[in-house]
Amino acid sequence: MEIEQNIFFDEFKNKLISLENSLINIKNGNYTKEDINEVFRAIHTIKGTADLLGMFDVVALSHKAEDLLEYIRNGKIEFDAELCKLYIELKEFISLVVTNVSQGIFDDTSVEKLFIEFEKEFNYHINAAENAVYEYVEVKTILVVEDSALIRYMIKKIGTDEGYNVLTSNDPIDGWEKVQGNAIDLLFCDFSCPREEALELANNIRTDYNKKDLPIVMLLNNDDNEYKSIGRKILAKAWLRKPIDESQLKLILKKLLATK
């Protein structure tokens, strides 16, 4: 398994070098259509490799980078200095995420904040390329508080694929800090043991004037029998049994975020 991962990381390294070389040519102004095509190919390969390794932020941003490149390739917008700077910064962001994952770091608050800023920037330029009014439509943000890395990243992958920003936390104390520091539109929280910390998080939310209306979805084990009474106490909007059913998760996202 370690050998296979090393192959993936070598692939990342090679494609990041290729991406950087093409972006340097574009930045210097002496580039060809092939340089733009190489940027597209490198990002496409990075996206596929990132998906295999669970780097869902990289997957989401790479997809948007590809969409914007299509407008550039079709001559609808110019690959100017501003866009070149954006892609160079994206390359640095991907390098940071790859380094983190190679060291076993998946939850990084600074990376999550950078992801949201990149999401805004790419949406802005894509809207401009589509001749839309320069008005950014805010992407809604989900927070997943769950101690199981598998559950966290399953929800994160599905949420990201559905077009949402997804922040993660492995404990309710850190989760409360993220609720306070970010504009969260929906919270998924594990109410299995230790349940008291999750209840404290929910109570903090319900007694905070600015956060009290935040929708909460309870994540439960199959043997949790008190979820109805707990749900009423914290005014939960829904609950999900673990392991997560993808169709049920998508339905909850649609119902709780579509009109929010």
C-alpha positions in Angstrom: 0.0 0.0 0.0 2.9 2.4 0.9 4.5 1.6 -2.5 1.3 2.4 -4.3 0.9 5.7 -2.4 4.5 6.7 -3.3 3.7 6.2 -6.9 0.7 8.5 -6.5 2.9 11.2 -4.8 5.5 10.9 -7.5 2.7 11.4 -10.1 1.7 14.6 -8.2 5.3 15.8 -8.1 5.8 15.3 -11.8 2.5 17.0 -12.8 3.1 19.9 -10.4 6.5 20.5 -12.0 4.9 20.3 -15.5 2.2 22.7 -14.4 4.7 25.1 -12.9 6.8 25.2 -16.1 3.8 25.9 -18.3 2.6 28.6 -15.9 6.1 30.3 -16.0 5.9 30.4 -19.8 2.4 31.9 -19.6 3.5 34.4 -17.0 6.4 35.5 -19.1 4.1 36.1 -22.1 6.0 33.8 -24.5 3.6 30.8 -24.5 1.7 28.8 -27.0 -1.6 27.1 -27.1 0.2 23.9 -26.1 1.2 25.5 -22.8 -2.4 26.1 -22.0 -3.3 22.5 -23.1 -0.5 21.2 -20.8 -1.9 23.2 -17.9 -5.3 21.6 -18.5 -3.7 18.1 -18.8 -1.7 18.5 -15.6 -4.7 19.7 -13.6 -6.9 16.9 -15.0 -4.3 14.3 -13.9 -4.0 16.0 -10.5 -7.8 15.9 -10.1 -7.9 12.1 -10.8 -5.0 11.3 -8.4 -6.4 13.6 -5.7 -9.8 11.7 -5.9 -8.0 8.4 -5.3 -6.3 9.7 -2.2 -9.3 11.5 -0.7 -8.1 15.0 -1.3 -11.6 16.3 -2.1 -10.8 20.0 -1.8 -8.2 19.5 -4.5 -10.7 17.6 -6.6 -13.3 20.4 -6.3 -10.9 23.2 -7.1 -9.3 21.3 -10.0 -12.7 20.9 -11.5 -13.4 24.6 -11.4 -9.9 25.3 -12.8 -10.7 23.0 -15.7 -14.0 24.8 -16.3 -12.2 28.2 -16.4 -9.5 26.8 -18.7 -12.1 25.8 -21.2 -13.2 29.4 -21.6 -9.5 30.4 -22.0 -8.9 27.6 -24.6 -12.0 28.7 -26.5 -10.7 32.3 -26.6 -13.6 33.7 -24.6 -11.3 35.2 -22.0 -7.5 35.9 -21.9 -5.0 34.1 -19.7 -3.9 37.4 -18.3 -1.5 38.1 -15.4 -4.4 38.0 -12.8 -5.5 34.5 -13.9 -1.9 33.3 -14.2 -1.3 34.4 -10.6 -4.5 32.5 -9.5 -3.3 29.3 -11.2 0.2 29.7 -9.7 -1.4 30.1 -6.2 -3.6 27.0 -6.9 -0.4 25.0 -7.7 1.1 26.1 -4.3 -2.2 25.2 -2.5 -2.2 21.7 -4.1 1.5 21.3 -3.1 0.5 22.1 0.5 -2.3 19.6 0.6 -0.2 16.9 -1.0 2.5 17.5 1.6 0.0 17.3 4.4 -1.6 14.1 3.2 1.8 12.5 2.6 2.4 13.2 6.4 -1.0 11.8 7.4 -2.5 15.3 8.0 -6.1 15.5 6.6 -7.7 18.1 9.0 -6.0 21.5 8.5 -7.9 24.6 9.3 -5.7 26.9 7.2 -6.2 24.6 4.2 -9.9 24.7 4.6 -9.9 28.5 4.8 -7.7 28.7 1.7 -10.1 26.4 -0.1 -13.1 28.7 0.5 -11.1 31.7 -0.8 -10.1 29.8 -3.9 -13.7 28.7 -4.4 -14.8 32.3 -4.4 -12.1 33.4 -6.8 -12.8 30.7 -9.4 -16.6 31.3 -9.2 -16.0 35.0 -9.8 -13.9 34.4 -12.9 -16.2 31.7 -14.2 -19.2 34.0 -13.8 -17.3 36.7 -15.7 -16.5 34.3 -18.5 -20.1 33.4 -18.8 -20.9 37.1 -19.3 -22.8 37.1 -16.0 -23.0 40.2 -13.8 -20.1 40.5 -11.4 -22.1 39.2 -8.5 -20.7 36.3 -6.5 -23.3 33.8 -5.4 -22.1 32.5 -2.0 -21.4 28.8 -1.8 -23.0 27.3 1.3 -20.8 25.8 3.9 -21.2 22.5 5.8 -19.4 21.6 9.0 -19.0 17.9 9.9 -18.1 17.2 13.5 -17.3 13.5 13.7 -14.5 11.4 15.3 -14.5 8.8 12.5 -12.2 9.9 9.6 -14.1 7.6 7.2 -17.5 9.2 8.0 -16.1 12.7 7.9 -14.6 12.2 4.5 -17.5 10.4 3.1 -19.8 13.3 3.9 -17.1 15.7 2.7 -16.8 14.0 -0.7 -20.5 13.9 -1.3 -21.0 17.4 -0.1 -18.2 18.7 -2.2 -19.5 16.8 -5.3 -22.9 18.5 -4.7 -21.2 21.9 -4.8 -20.9 22.9 -1.2 -17.9 23.9 0.9 -17.3 21.3 3.6 -15.3 21.9 6.8 -14.5 19.0 9.1 -13.6 18.6 12.8 -12.9 15.5 14.9 -14.3 16.8 18.2 -17.1 19.2 19.4 -14.8 21.6 21.1 -12.9 22.3 17.9 -16.3 22.2 16.1 -17.6 25.1 18.2 -14.5 27.2 17.3 -15.2 26.6 13.7 -18.9 27.5 14.1 -17.7 30.8 15.7 -15.1 31.5 13.1 -17.0 30.6 9.9 -20.3 31.3 8.2 -21.7 27.7 8.6 -25.0 26.9 6.9 -25.5 23.3 8.1 -23.9 21.2 10.9 -23.6 17.5 10.9 -22.6 16.3 14.4 -22.0 12.9 15.9 -24.2 12.3 19.0 -22.6 9.0 19.9 -20.1 8.9 22.8 -19.0 11.2 24.2 -22.6 12.6 23.8 -22.2 15.2 26.5 -19.7 17.2 24.4 -22.0 17.1 21.4 -24.9 18.3 23.6 -22.7 21.2 24.9 -21.9 22.2 21.3 -25.6 22.1 20.4 -26.5 24.1 23.5 -23.8 26.7 22.7 -25.3 27.1 19.3 -28.9 27.5 20.5 -28.0 30.1 23.1 -25.8 32.2 20.7 -27.8 35.0 19.2 -26.0 34.9 15.8 -25.9 31.1 15.5 -29.1 29.9 17.2 -30.9 29.1 13.9 -28.1 26.9 12.5 -29.7 23.6 11.3 -28.3 20.6 13.0 -28.3 17.0 11.6 -27.5 14.3 14.2 -25.1 11.5 13.2 -26.1 8.3 15.1 -25.0 4.8 15.6 -27.6 2.0 15.0 -27.9 1.4 18.8 -28.8 5.0 19.7 -32.3 4.9 21.1 -32.6 8.3 22.7 -32.3 10.3 19.5 -35.9 11.5 19.4 -35.8 13.1 22.9 -32.3 14.5 22.3 -33.3 15.8 18.9 -36.3 17.7 20.4 -34.0 19.3 23.0 -31.6 20.6 20.5 -34.1 21.4 17.8 -32.4 19.1 15.3 -33.7 19.2 11.7 -32.8 15.6 10.8 -30.7 12.6 11.7 -28.5 10.1 9.8 -27.7 6.6 10.8 -24.1 5.3 10.4 -22.9 4.0 8.0 -24.1 6.9 5.9 -26.6 6.3 3.1 -25.6 8.5 0.2 -29.1 9.0 -1.2 -30.4 10.0 2.3 -27.5 12.4 2.8 -28.2 14.1 -0.6 -31.9 14.4 0.2 -31.1 16.1 3.5 -28.7 18.5 1.8 -31.3 19.4 -0.8 -34.0 19.9 1.7 -32.0 21.9 4.3 -29.8 24.0 2.0 -31.7 24.5 -1.3 -33.9 27.3 0.0 -31.7 28.5 2.9 
